[in-house]
Amino acid sequence: MVPFRNAFPRGSVSPSSQQPILSRIEAESLVKEAVESGVLERVAGDRLGAQLYDPLVREAVLEGAFESKRRGKGDVVSVSRNVFLPLTNLCRDRCGYCTFAKQPDDPAAKTYTLEEVADAVRGARRAGCVEALFCLGDKPEKAYKSHRDWLTTQGLTATSEYLVEACRVAFELGMLPHSNAGILTVEQMQALKRWNVSMGLMLETTSTRLRRRGMAHYVAPDKEPEVRLRMHREAGELAIPFTSGLLLGIGENAAERVDTLYAIREVADAYGHIQEVIVQPFHPKLGTPMQFVDPLDDAEIAGWVALARLVMGPGANVQAPPNLAPEVLELLLRSGLNDWGGVSPVTVDFINPEAPWPELRELRDRTEAAGQKLVERLPAYPEHLAQPKFFHPQVLEATLGLADADGWAKPVAEKGRAA
């Protein structure tokens, strides 16, 4: 990859997408209308997004997003106690910001055996974890003969088939799998639904510009926006509870961020399967082409979380990872989020290993100090658990067995008895 050039650094607006300047009063009016109607219209979203760098506009968006969240979700903020299982870190893509992906000759390259999966799951169960979060590189068999040969020795032809086996192992040991496996076909998702409570694919961005030479996704064929959107739609047709999200700060501009949020909302409205939307900030990592790119500041990250709330509406689940902005959890709690995502007491965040998880006790204390209530959830939210169409029958039965009367995760001790 050629050295990365950040064409629109930090949150700037493309010259071709300039919006009329908003006053604080105009911003408050647009936000109030969105809160009252539950819908932020696209024109208003474009205008607010273009000026989130302005502290006055951003404050109006924050206030409105918090009120929207309060109306739709009350004072509850959820978290999933999980084990992070990087089934393989081989990947055919070369994103400009990633240290997760390895090549077969890298000493850090690793593919878990099913025995290692089982051992990790047993340890996680002892720590009270419910969710087995499987993350892996995208289609390594397409790039590496050694990996294809290894799959052949297992009687398999694709990494997705191996993932099915790993999810089966985790499920049969009492865990609830959630898989982030990159681009999957309809048939592959259908096979995974047999063992998975939910699945996910960050849309990241709708910007095709980032696929150009020198940009973050130049050597990443699986980051083609339309390919990712197609999988979102196919997951909807299969009725799979699905996680999507926006990745901030990888070279996209404000208009492209807004477009990404509305693309997610469109598929959510069409199928009802988008169970959560993550707003995840880029973290620069040593040794990557983007190691010297400045990340967004915390206030701007909170602004985009807030805009995501207004775009997605009061009933949506909006998530911001607490380990990627640990100093400003209170600010994020003002931004309209209602979920912290997965926090593991037993493993690191293998995608962002430089960013340790907060202790669950600290997360609870800080959430409650901000006037909100932390609850533990399962890999699917209560509103989806109430709709059997989203689950294979045996997955639904197992998940409901670990849920309390409101659809949240039972307390740790009670989960142990139910397993």
NUSE-871785 format. One record per residue (C-alpha): residue in three letters; residue number from 1; x, y, z. Coordinates in Angstrom, 3 decimals. Layout:
<pts>
{'ALA'; NUM; {X; Y; Z}}
...
</pts>
This chain:
<pts>
{'MET'; 1; {0.000; 0.000; 0.000}}
{'VAL'; 2; {1.228; 3.487; -0.804}}
{'PRO'; 3; {1.619; 5.900; 2.142}}
{'PHE'; 4; {-1.784; 6.939; 3.394}}
{'ARG'; 5; {-2.992; 10.406; 2.547}}
{'ASN'; 6; {-5.888; 11.688; 4.617}}
{'ALA'; 7; {-7.777; 13.745; 2.077}}
{'PHE'; 8; {-10.304; 15.116; 4.547}}
{'PRO'; 9; {-8.649; 15.013; 7.983}}
{'ARG'; 10; {-10.428; 14.965; 11.308}}
{'GLY'; 11; {-14.032; 15.832; 10.368}}
{'SER'; 12; {-13.660; 18.421; 7.680}}
{'VAL'; 13; {-16.274; 18.806; 4.974}}
{'SER'; 14; {-15.659; 18.105; 1.315}}
{'PRO'; 15; {-15.770; 21.327; -0.742}}
{'SER'; 16; {-18.452; 19.732; -2.924}}
{'SER'; 17; {-20.776; 19.157; 0.032}}
{'GLN'; 18; {-20.791; 22.532; 1.774}}
{'GLN'; 19; {-23.985; 23.225; 3.692}}
{'PRO'; 20; {-25.454; 26.607; 4.646}}
{'ILE'; 21; {-24.072; 27.782; 7.968}}
{'LEU'; 22; {-26.353; 26.968; 10.883}}
{'SER'; 23; {-26.897; 29.189; 13.882}}
{'ARG'; 24; {-27.409; 27.645; 17.314}}
{'ILE'; 25; {-31.099; 28.575; 17.140}}
{'GLU'; 26; {-31.506; 26.906; 13.732}}
{'ALA'; 27; {-29.692; 23.806; 14.950}}
{'GLU'; 28; {-31.912; 23.633; 18.036}}
{'SER'; 29; {-34.996; 23.907; 15.836}}
{'LEU'; 30; {-33.896; 21.045; 13.573}}
{'VAL'; 31; {-33.036; 18.906; 16.576}}
{'LYS'; 32; {-36.299; 19.657; 18.378}}
{'GLU'; 33; {-38.311; 18.648; 15.325}}
{'ALA'; 34; {-36.377; 15.378; 15.105}}
{'VAL'; 35; {-36.921; 14.610; 18.791}}
{'GLU'; 36; {-40.638; 15.344; 18.650}}
{'SER'; 37; {-41.241; 13.372; 15.436}}
{'GLY'; 38; {-38.730; 10.609; 16.121}}
{'VAL'; 39; {-37.246; 11.158; 12.658}}
{'LEU'; 40; {-34.322; 13.316; 11.558}}
{'GLU'; 41; {-34.947; 14.077; 7.902}}
{'ARG'; 42; {-32.014; 13.702; 5.522}}
{'VAL'; 43; {-31.622; 17.388; 4.691}}
{'ALA'; 44; {-31.496; 18.255; 8.375}}
{'GLY'; 45; {-29.035; 15.410; 9.008}}
{'ASP'; 46; {-26.726; 16.682; 6.293}}
{'ARG'; 47; {-26.816; 20.212; 7.698}}
{'LEU'; 48; {-26.152; 19.156; 11.281}}
{'GLY'; 49; {-23.418; 16.720; 10.294}}
{'ALA'; 50; {-21.612; 19.364; 8.297}}
{'GLN'; 51; {-21.310; 21.536; 11.411}}
{'LEU'; 52; {-20.666; 19.068; 14.207}}
{'TYR'; 53; {-17.227; 20.668; 14.546}}
{'ASP'; 54; {-19.041; 23.767; 15.897}}
{'PRO'; 55; {-19.387; 23.426; 19.707}}
{'LEU'; 56; {-22.729; 25.267; 19.724}}
{'VAL'; 57; {-24.277; 23.048; 17.062}}
{'ARG'; 58; {-22.765; 19.956; 18.664}}
{'GLU'; 59; {-24.229; 20.849; 22.063}}
{'ALA'; 60; {-27.685; 21.175; 20.535}}
{'VAL'; 61; {-27.301; 17.754; 18.930}}
{'LEU'; 62; {-26.093; 16.224; 22.212}}
{'GLU'; 63; {-29.011; 17.610; 24.165}}
{'GLY'; 64; {-31.528; 16.414; 21.606}}
{'ALA'; 65; {-29.955; 12.967; 21.327}}
{'PHE'; 66; {-30.044; 12.473; 25.083}}
{'GLU'; 67; {-33.716; 13.414; 25.164}}
{'SER'; 68; {-34.441; 11.056; 22.255}}
{'LYS'; 69; {-32.665; 8.232; 24.050}}
{'ARG'; 70; {-34.541; 8.998; 27.278}}
{'ARG'; 71; {-37.869; 8.801; 25.475}}
{'GLY'; 72; {-37.039; 5.576; 23.683}}
{'LYS'; 73; {-34.852; 3.707; 26.185}}
{'GLY'; 74; {-35.396; 5.376; 29.541}}
{'ASP'; 75; {-32.396; 5.428; 31.864}}
{'VAL'; 76; {-31.068; 1.981; 30.854}}
{'VAL'; 77; {-27.632; 1.380; 29.325}}
{'SER'; 78; {-26.648; -2.182; 28.488}}
{'VAL'; 79; {-23.422; -4.156; 28.228}}
{'SER'; 80; {-22.599; -7.712; 27.149}}
{'ARG'; 81; {-20.206; -9.770; 29.273}}
{'ASN'; 82; {-18.357; -11.712; 26.572}}
{'VAL'; 83; {-15.323; -13.677; 25.546}}
{'PHE'; 84; {-13.567; -12.403; 22.414}}
{'LEU'; 85; {-12.521; -15.303; 20.176}}
{'PRO'; 86; {-10.383; -14.302; 17.159}}
{'LEU'; 87; {-10.911; -17.598; 15.337}}
{'THR'; 88; {-8.289; -16.699; 12.737}}
{'ASN'; 89; {-6.376; -13.478; 12.143}}
{'LEU'; 90; {-5.552; -14.420; 8.582}}
{'CYS'; 91; {-7.324; -12.034; 6.202}}
{'ARG'; 92; {-7.183; -11.258; 2.519}}
{'ASP'; 93; {-7.810; -7.512; 3.096}}
{'ARG'; 94; {-5.155; -4.913; 3.942}}
{'CYS'; 95; {-6.946; -1.980; 5.546}}
{'GLY'; 96; {-4.744; 1.027; 6.223}}
{'TYR'; 97; {-5.569; 1.117; 9.941}}
{'CYS'; 98; {-5.570; -2.574; 10.895}}
{'THR'; 99; {-3.104; -4.600; 12.965}}
{'PHE'; 100; {-5.438; -7.574; 13.419}}
{'ALA'; 101; {-4.850; -9.104; 9.980}}
{'LYS'; 102; {-1.741; -11.262; 9.612}}
{'GLN'; 103; {-0.100; -13.201; 6.798}}
{'PRO'; 104; {0.673; -16.919; 7.224}}
{'ASP'; 105; {4.423; -16.354; 7.630}}
{'ASP'; 106; {3.895; -13.844; 10.469}}
{'PRO'; 107; {4.828; -15.367; 13.861}}
{'ALA'; 108; {1.658; -13.788; 15.251}}
{'ALA'; 109; {-0.609; -15.542; 12.736}}
{'LYS'; 110; {-2.997; -17.879; 14.501}}
{'THR'; 111; {-6.017; -20.030; 13.796}}
{'TYR'; 112; {-7.671; -21.470; 16.880}}
{'THR'; 113; {-8.228; -25.193; 17.108}}
{'LEU'; 114; {-11.664; -26.335; 18.209}}
{'GLU'; 115; {-10.046; -27.555; 21.421}}
{'GLU'; 116; {-8.718; -24.050; 22.072}}
{'VAL'; 117; {-12.180; -22.638; 21.413}}
{'ALA'; 118; {-13.633; -25.074; 23.941}}
{'ASP'; 119; {-11.005; -24.196; 26.558}}
{'ALA'; 120; {-11.633; -20.459; 26.109}}
{'VAL'; 121; {-15.377; -20.958; 26.400}}
{'ARG'; 122; {-15.076; -23.006; 29.595}}
{'GLY'; 123; {-12.917; -20.305; 31.178}}
{'ALA'; 124; {-15.340; -17.604; 30.088}}
{'ARG'; 125; {-18.293; -19.449; 31.568}}
{'ARG'; 126; {-16.510; -19.588; 34.899}}
{'ALA'; 127; {-16.202; -15.790; 34.685}}
{'GLY'; 128; {-19.937; -15.428; 34.087}}
{'CYS'; 129; {-19.715; -14.647; 30.370}}
{'VAL'; 130; {-22.682; -15.400; 28.119}}
{'GLU'; 131; {-21.651; -14.175; 24.659}}
{'ALA'; 132; {-18.993; -15.874; 22.542}}
{'LEU'; 133; {-17.903; -13.112; 20.167}}
{'PHE'; 134; {-16.239; -14.658; 17.118}}
{'CYS'; 135; {-14.182; -12.275; 14.969}}
{'LEU'; 136; {-12.020; -13.392; 12.081}}
{'GLY'; 137; {-10.326; -12.262; 8.933}}
{'ASP'; 138; {-12.206; -12.095; 5.671}}
{'LYS'; 139; {-11.873; -15.065; 3.301}}
{'PRO'; 140; {-8.216; -15.976; 3.962}}
{'GLU'; 141; {-8.666; -19.072; 1.807}}
{'LYS'; 142; {-8.948; -16.756; -1.210}}
{'ALA'; 143; {-5.453; -15.373; -0.600}}
{'TYR'; 144; {-3.384; -18.112; 1.014}}
{'LYS'; 145; {-2.796; -21.599; -0.341}}
{'SER'; 146; {-1.492; -22.768; 3.034}}
{'HIS'; 147; {-4.821; -21.902; 4.620}}
{'ARG'; 148; {-6.747; -23.619; 1.825}}
{'ASP'; 149; {-4.621; -26.714; 2.337}}
{'TRP'; 150; {-5.242; -26.626; 6.087}}
{'LEU'; 151; {-9.008; -26.373; 5.518}}
{'THR'; 152; {-8.781; -29.387; 3.229}}
{'THR'; 153; {-7.216; -31.412; 6.037}}
{'GLN'; 154; {-10.303; -30.556; 8.096}}
{'GLY'; 155; {-12.622; -31.684; 5.310}}
{'LEU'; 156; {-13.668; -28.080; 4.626}}
{'THR'; 157; {-13.476; -25.657; 1.714}}
{'ALA'; 158; {-14.151; -22.280; 3.376}}
{'THR'; 159; {-13.292; -20.568; 6.641}}
{'SER'; 160; {-17.002; -19.911; 7.177}}
{'GLU'; 161; {-17.528; -23.686; 7.455}}
{'TYR'; 162; {-14.908; -23.838; 10.194}}
{'LEU'; 163; {-16.665; -20.959; 11.945}}
{'VAL'; 164; {-19.885; -22.974; 11.949}}
{'GLU'; 165; {-18.057; -25.759; 13.793}}
{'ALA'; 166; {-16.535; -23.320; 16.288}}
{'CYS'; 167; {-19.942; -21.773; 16.972}}
{'ARG'; 168; {-21.396; -25.244; 17.487}}
{'VAL'; 169; {-18.715; -26.014; 20.065}}
{'ALA'; 170; {-19.376; -22.770; 21.937}}
{'PHE'; 171; {-23.147; -23.242; 21.827}}
{'GLU'; 172; {-23.015; -26.827; 23.048}}
{'LEU'; 173; {-20.866; -25.681; 25.971}}
{'GLY'; 174; {-23.539; -23.202; 27.020}}
{'MET'; 175; {-22.403; -19.981; 25.345}}
{'LEU'; 176; {-24.382; -17.819; 22.903}}
{'PRO'; 177; {-22.377; -17.074; 19.721}}
{'HIS'; 178; {-22.284; -13.791; 17.823}}
{'SER'; 179; {-20.172; -13.843; 14.642}}
{'ASN'; 180; {-18.361; -11.041; 12.817}}
{'ALA'; 181; {-16.908; -12.917; 9.876}}
{'GLY'; 182; {-16.691; -10.364; 7.086}}
{'ILE'; 183; {-18.594; -10.854; 3.850}}
{'LEU'; 184; {-20.740; -13.981; 3.840}}
{'THR'; 185; {-23.103; -15.480; 1.284}}
{'VAL'; 186; {-26.753; -16.173; 1.964}}
{'GLU'; 187; {-25.957; -19.867; 2.309}}
{'GLN'; 188; {-23.126; -19.202; 4.754}}
{'MET'; 189; {-25.291; -16.956; 6.922}}
{'GLN'; 190; {-28.059; -19.541; 6.883}}
{'ALA'; 191; {-25.628; -22.209; 8.111}}
{'LEU'; 192; {-24.377; -19.919; 10.883}}
{'LYS'; 193; {-27.911; -19.056; 12.007}}
{'ARG'; 194; {-28.205; -22.652; 13.225}}
{'TRP'; 195; {-25.804; -21.801; 16.091}}
{'ASN'; 196; {-25.703; -17.976; 16.297}}
{'VAL'; 197; {-27.941; -15.654; 18.245}}
{'SER'; 198; {-26.850; -12.712; 16.094}}
{'MET'; 199; {-24.274; -11.663; 13.530}}
{'GLY'; 200; {-22.623; -8.443; 12.457}}
{'LEU'; 201; {-20.803; -6.527; 9.765}}
{'MET'; 202; {-19.744; -2.935; 10.292}}
{'LEU'; 203; {-20.776; -1.005; 7.207}}
{'GLU'; 204; {-17.955; 1.391; 8.204}}
{'THR'; 205; {-18.566; 3.813; 5.329}}
{'THR'; 206; {-20.465; 4.223; 2.092}}
{'SER'; 207; {-17.531; 6.136; 0.628}}
{'THR'; 208; {-16.240; 4.513; -2.556}}
{'ARG'; 209; {-13.541; 7.194; -2.501}}
{'LEU'; 210; {-11.785; 5.286; 0.283}}
{'ARG'; 211; {-11.235; 2.412; -2.148}}
{'ARG'; 212; {-8.944; 4.592; -4.278}}
{'ARG'; 213; {-5.184; 4.274; -4.357}}
{'GLY'; 214; {-3.580; 5.585; -1.188}}
{'MET'; 215; {-6.793; 5.491; 0.837}}
{'ALA'; 216; {-7.743; 3.283; 3.774}}
{'HIS'; 217; {-9.558; 0.562; 1.807}}
{'TYR'; 218; {-7.444; 0.490; -1.350}}
{'VAL'; 219; {-6.217; -3.082; -0.763}}
{'ALA'; 220; {-9.458; -4.296; 0.817}}
{'PRO'; 221; {-11.889; -5.749; -1.731}}
{'ASP'; 222; {-14.316; -6.767; 0.997}}
{'LYS'; 223; {-14.749; -3.108; 2.011}}
{'GLU'; 224; {-16.614; -2.257; -1.191}}
{'PRO'; 225; {-19.649; -0.407; 0.223}}
{'GLU'; 226; {-22.278; -1.965; -2.036}}
{'VAL'; 227; {-21.021; -5.464; -1.245}}
{'ARG'; 228; {-21.401; -4.739; 2.459}}
{'LEU'; 229; {-24.833; -3.216; 2.008}}
{'ARG'; 230; {-25.926; -6.246; 0.001}}
{'MET'; 231; {-25.005; -8.491; 2.932}}
{'HIS'; 232; {-26.982; -6.204; 5.257}}
{'ARG'; 233; {-30.041; -6.666; 3.053}}
{'GLU'; 234; {-29.549; -10.417; 2.731}}
{'ALA'; 235; {-29.258; -10.739; 6.509}}
{'GLY'; 236; {-32.568; -8.905; 6.712}}
{'GLU'; 237; {-34.171; -11.333; 4.288}}
{'LEU'; 238; {-32.899; -14.191; 6.483}}
{'ALA'; 239; {-34.246; -12.478; 9.640}}
{'ILE'; 240; {-30.894; -12.422; 11.425}}
{'PRO'; 241; {-30.440; -9.942; 14.306}}
{'PHE'; 242; {-27.645; -7.840; 12.874}}
{'THR'; 243; {-25.059; -5.355; 14.100}}
{'SER'; 244; {-23.815; -2.572; 11.848}}
{'GLY'; 245; {-21.941; 0.639; 12.405}}
{'LEU'; 246; {-19.920; 3.659; 11.357}}
{'LEU'; 247; {-16.118; 3.851; 11.573}}
{'LEU'; 248; {-14.948; 7.409; 12.238}}
{'GLY'; 249; {-11.732; 9.039; 11.118}}
{'ILE'; 250; {-10.413; 6.770; 8.332}}
{'GLY'; 251; {-10.394; 9.521; 5.716}}
{'GLU'; 252; {-14.107; 9.997; 5.181}}
{'ASN'; 253; {-15.723; 13.433; 5.289}}
{'ALA'; 254; {-18.764; 14.602; 7.209}}
{'ALA'; 255; {-21.158; 14.145; 4.303}}
{'GLU'; 256; {-19.979; 10.553; 3.876}}
{'ARG'; 257; {-20.527; 9.835; 7.562}}
{'VAL'; 258; {-24.079; 11.108; 7.349}}
{'ASP'; 259; {-24.658; 9.048; 4.207}}
{'THR'; 260; {-23.443; 5.933; 6.012}}
{'LEU'; 261; {-25.869; 6.468; 8.888}}
{'TYR'; 262; {-28.801; 6.929; 6.528}}
{'ALA'; 263; {-27.819; 3.828; 4.547}}
{'ILE'; 264; {-27.982; 1.814; 7.784}}
{'ARG'; 265; {-31.321; 3.372; 8.685}}
{'GLU'; 266; {-32.723; 2.466; 5.275}}
{'VAL'; 267; {-32.005; -1.248; 5.711}}
{'ALA'; 268; {-33.181; -1.105; 9.323}}
{'ASP'; 269; {-36.498; 0.369; 8.220}}
{'ALA'; 270; {-36.840; -2.193; 5.443}}
{'TYR'; 271; {-36.212; -5.352; 7.459}}
{'GLY'; 272; {-36.295; -4.542; 11.185}}
{'HIS'; 273; {-33.216; -6.666; 11.837}}
{'ILE'; 274; {-30.577; -4.020; 12.639}}
{'GLN'; 275; {-30.307; -4.613; 16.373}}
{'GLU'; 276; {-27.576; -2.086; 17.108}}
{'VAL'; 277; {-25.497; 0.602; 15.422}}
{'ILE'; 278; {-21.920; 1.075; 16.614}}
{'VAL'; 279; {-20.172; 4.424; 16.326}}
{'GLN'; 280; {-16.511; 3.456; 16.537}}
{'PRO'; 281; {-13.613; 5.910; 16.375}}
{'PHE'; 282; {-10.427; 5.062; 14.513}}
{'HIS'; 283; {-7.367; 4.464; 16.719}}
{'PRO'; 284; {-3.961; 4.990; 15.027}}
{'LYS'; 285; {-1.685; 1.962; 15.366}}
{'LEU'; 286; {2.068; 1.716; 14.994}}
{'GLY'; 287; {3.233; -0.115; 11.919}}
{'THR'; 288; {0.175; 0.698; 9.796}}
{'PRO'; 289; {-0.007; 3.147; 6.875}}
{'MET'; 290; {-2.275; 5.326; 9.024}}
{'GLN'; 291; {-0.105; 5.378; 12.138}}
{'PHE'; 292; {0.431; 9.151; 11.952}}
{'VAL'; 293; {-3.166; 10.125; 11.120}}
{'ASP'; 294; {-4.745; 12.191; 13.881}}
{'PRO'; 295; {-7.814; 10.624; 15.507}}
{'LEU'; 296; {-10.943; 12.656; 16.087}}
{'ASP'; 297; {-11.138; 14.440; 19.405}}
{'ASP'; 298; {-13.492; 13.111; 22.040}}
{'ALA'; 299; {-16.034; 15.912; 21.715}}
{'GLU'; 300; {-16.461; 15.254; 18.006}}
{'ILE'; 301; {-16.828; 11.511; 18.608}}
{'ALA'; 302; {-19.637; 12.244; 21.059}}
{'GLY'; 303; {-21.233; 14.501; 18.459}}
{'TRP'; 304; {-21.345; 11.683; 15.918}}
{'VAL'; 305; {-22.768; 9.264; 18.475}}
{'ALA'; 306; {-25.477; 11.845; 19.122}}
{'LEU'; 307; {-26.192; 12.332; 15.436}}
{'ALA'; 308; {-26.434; 8.550; 15.030}}
{'ARG'; 309; {-29.115; 8.552; 17.747}}
{'LEU'; 310; {-31.123; 11.244; 15.960}}
{'VAL'; 311; {-30.785; 9.519; 12.573}}
{'MET'; 312; {-31.656; 6.034; 13.871}}
{'GLY'; 313; {-34.446; 7.227; 16.149}}
{'PRO'; 314; {-35.425; 6.809; 19.799}}
{'GLY'; 315; {-36.096; 3.067; 19.582}}
{'ALA'; 316; {-32.716; 2.121; 18.100}}
{'ASN'; 317; {-29.800; 0.682; 20.028}}
{'VAL'; 318; {-26.779; 2.949; 19.636}}
{'GLN'; 319; {-23.410; 1.756; 20.896}}
{'ALA'; 320; {-20.028; 3.340; 21.560}}
{'PRO'; 321; {-17.150; 1.134; 22.784}}
{'PRO'; 322; {-15.991; 2.365; 26.217}}
{'ASN'; 323; {-12.385; 1.271; 25.739}}
{'LEU'; 324; {-11.907; 3.622; 22.764}}
{'ALA'; 325; {-12.750; 6.787; 24.707}}
{'PRO'; 326; {-12.212; 5.823; 28.358}}
{'GLU'; 327; {-11.665; 9.346; 29.654}}
{'VAL'; 328; {-15.043; 10.646; 28.485}}
{'LEU'; 329; {-17.584; 7.968; 29.348}}
{'GLU'; 330; {-19.740; 10.615; 31.007}}
{'LEU'; 331; {-19.747; 12.703; 27.820}}
{'LEU'; 332; {-20.690; 9.640; 25.782}}
{'LEU'; 333; {-23.539; 8.950; 28.198}}
{'ARG'; 334; {-24.863; 12.419; 27.336}}
{'SER'; 335; {-24.740; 11.616; 23.635}}
{'GLY'; 336; {-27.719; 9.290; 23.468}}
{'LEU'; 337; {-26.018; 5.899; 23.488}}
{'ASN'; 338; {-27.790; 3.066; 25.284}}
{'ASP'; 339; {-25.190; 0.315; 24.934}}
{'TRP'; 340; {-21.496; -0.108; 25.712}}
{'GLY'; 341; {-21.118; -3.218; 23.545}}
{'GLY'; 342; {-19.162; -6.258; 24.621}}
{'VAL'; 343; {-16.772; -5.940; 27.547}}
{'SER'; 344; {-14.736; -9.003; 28.375}}
{'PRO'; 345; {-13.381; -9.877; 31.805}}
{'VAL'; 346; {-11.215; -12.624; 30.288}}
{'THR'; 347; {-9.795; -11.414; 26.942}}
{'VAL'; 348; {-8.452; -8.249; 25.353}}
{'ASP'; 349; {-10.030; -6.399; 22.430}}
{'PHE'; 350; {-8.041; -8.143; 19.700}}
{'ILE'; 351; {-9.024; -5.489; 17.138}}
{'ASN'; 352; {-7.782; -2.662; 19.378}}
{'PRO'; 353; {-5.351; -4.412; 21.754}}
{'GLU'; 354; {-3.838; -1.094; 22.789}}
{'ALA'; 355; {-7.176; -0.104; 24.368}}
{'PRO'; 356; {-7.975; -2.154; 27.504}}
{'TRP'; 357; {-11.546; -2.769; 28.550}}
{'PRO'; 358; {-12.770; -0.939; 31.635}}
{'GLU'; 359; {-13.587; -3.162; 34.582}}
{'LEU'; 360; {-17.287; -3.958; 34.636}}
{'ARG'; 361; {-17.519; -2.583; 38.171}}
{'GLU'; 362; {-16.009; 0.734; 37.058}}
{'LEU'; 363; {-18.341; 0.864; 34.074}}
{'ARG'; 364; {-21.313; 0.281; 36.349}}
{'ASP'; 365; {-20.177; 2.909; 38.849}}
{'ARG'; 366; {-19.583; 5.585; 36.215}}
{'THR'; 367; {-22.824; 4.818; 34.396}}
{'GLU'; 368; {-24.826; 5.035; 37.595}}
{'ALA'; 369; {-23.002; 8.177; 38.722}}
{'ALA'; 370; {-24.256; 9.766; 35.493}}
{'GLY'; 371; {-27.830; 8.965; 36.519}}
{'GLN'; 372; {-28.301; 5.885; 34.346}}
{'LYS'; 373; {-28.702; 2.182; 35.080}}
{'LEU'; 374; {-26.355; -0.499; 33.740}}
{'VAL'; 375; {-27.895; -3.843; 32.782}}
{'GLU'; 376; {-26.224; -6.891; 31.278}}
{'ARG'; 377; {-27.664; -8.145; 28.018}}
{'LEU'; 378; {-27.477; -11.175; 25.757}}
{'PRO'; 379; {-26.179; -11.153; 22.146}}
{'ALA'; 380; {-29.707; -10.169; 21.079}}
{'TYR'; 381; {-31.767; -7.355; 22.583}}
{'PRO'; 382; {-35.125; -7.903; 24.313}}
{'GLU'; 383; {-37.126; -6.488; 21.407}}
{'HIS'; 384; {-35.712; -9.098; 19.030}}
{'LEU'; 385; {-36.037; -11.926; 21.562}}
{'ALA'; 386; {-39.764; -11.234; 21.565}}
{'GLN'; 387; {-39.905; -12.168; 17.841}}
{'PRO'; 388; {-39.218; -15.880; 17.258}}
{'LYS'; 389; {-38.745; -15.380; 13.504}}
{'PHE'; 390; {-35.251; -14.033; 14.183}}
{'PHE'; 391; {-33.876; -17.271; 15.644}}
{'HIS'; 392; {-33.399; -20.946; 15.002}}
{'PRO'; 393; {-35.710; -22.681; 17.516}}
{'GLN'; 394; {-32.921; -24.272; 19.558}}
{'VAL'; 395; {-31.030; -20.969; 19.693}}
{'LEU'; 396; {-34.141; -19.151; 20.878}}
{'GLU'; 397; {-34.768; -21.759; 23.571}}
{'ALA'; 398; {-31.201; -21.541; 24.861}}
{'THR'; 399; {-31.202; -17.741; 24.796}}
{'LEU'; 400; {-34.502; -17.401; 26.625}}
{'GLY'; 401; {-33.145; -19.804; 29.230}}
{'LEU'; 402; {-30.471; -17.236; 30.063}}
{'ALA'; 403; {-32.839; -14.239; 29.971}}
{'ASP'; 404; {-34.780; -12.649; 32.801}}
{'ALA'; 405; {-38.427; -11.621; 32.547}}
{'ASP'; 406; {-37.493; -8.380; 30.760}}
{'GLY'; 407; {-35.216; -10.026; 28.198}}
{'TRP'; 408; {-31.921; -8.972; 29.797}}
{'ALA'; 409; {-29.273; -11.440; 30.978}}
{'LYS'; 410; {-29.957; -13.155; 34.269}}
{'PRO'; 411; {-27.527; -12.339; 37.100}}
{'VAL'; 412; {-24.265; -14.274; 36.871}}
{'ALA'; 413; {-25.039; -16.783; 39.640}}
{'GLU'; 414; {-28.492; -17.478; 38.243}}
{'LYS'; 415; {-27.073; -17.989; 34.731}}
{'GLY'; 416; {-24.717; -20.587; 36.151}}
{'ARG'; 417; {-27.612; -22.534; 37.610}}
{'ALA'; 418; {-29.611; -22.299; 34.388}}
{'ALA'; 419; {-26.786; -23.610; 32.202}}
</pts>
